């Protein structure tokens, strides 16, 4: 058994009667703000992880003196 459109409309009407239009509008806007905040946090976390990864690669390059991921040093540029 699946929920048909008639049952869905009936459930929505019952919810509207129980909570009222104003309260549902507030819940909807609060939910929208929460989703927006979550997306912003995820984006900031990805940017932070990416910058930390770049810093670690740079530290490895500085410590070992080796070229990492196809980067060209100043000495190699003159040889080409």
N, C-alpha and C positions, 0 to 999 in steps of 0.2 A: 504494500500500500504506500502510495506517495501522497504528498500534500498537494491538493489542487488549488487553483486560483481562488475558488469560492471559500475554501477553508482559510487560506491566507488572508483574504480580505476580512473575514469574520474575526480572526485573531487580532488583526490590526485595529479593528473597530473596538473590540473589548479593551485592548491596551489603551487606546485613546480615551475611552470612558473612565478607566481606572485612574490614569495619571493626568489627563487633561492636556490640551494642546500646548499651553505655555510651558509646562514642565517638560514635555517631550522635545520642544524646541530648544530648551536649555540643555537637555541631555545631548541632543544632536550637536549643538555648537561646542559643548565641552569635549565630546568625543572627537570632533574635528580638530580642535586645538591639541588634544593629546596625540593624535596621529601625526600632526605637523611637528610637534616637539620630538616625537620618537624618530621621525625621518631626519630631522636636523641633527639629533644626537648620533645616529648611525653614520651620517655623512661626515661629521666631525671626527668620529672614531676611525673611519677609513682614511681620512686625510692624515690623522696623527700616526696611524700605523704605517702609511706610505712614507711619511717624512722620517720616521724612525728607521725604516728599512734603508732609505737612502743614506742616512747618517752612518749606519752600520757598514754599508758597502764602502763608504768613503774612509771610514776608520780602518777597515781591512786593507784597502789600497794604500793608505798612508803607512801602515805598519809593515806591510810586506814589500812595498815598492813594486808590486806586480800590477799589471794591467788587468782590470776586471771588466767583463762583459763588453769587450771590444773597444774600450776607451783607448785613446792614443795619448802617450806622454809627449812632452816637448822634445825629448831626444829622438823619438821615433818619427816625429813630423819632419825633421830635417833629413832623415834617411830616405824618405819616400821620394 
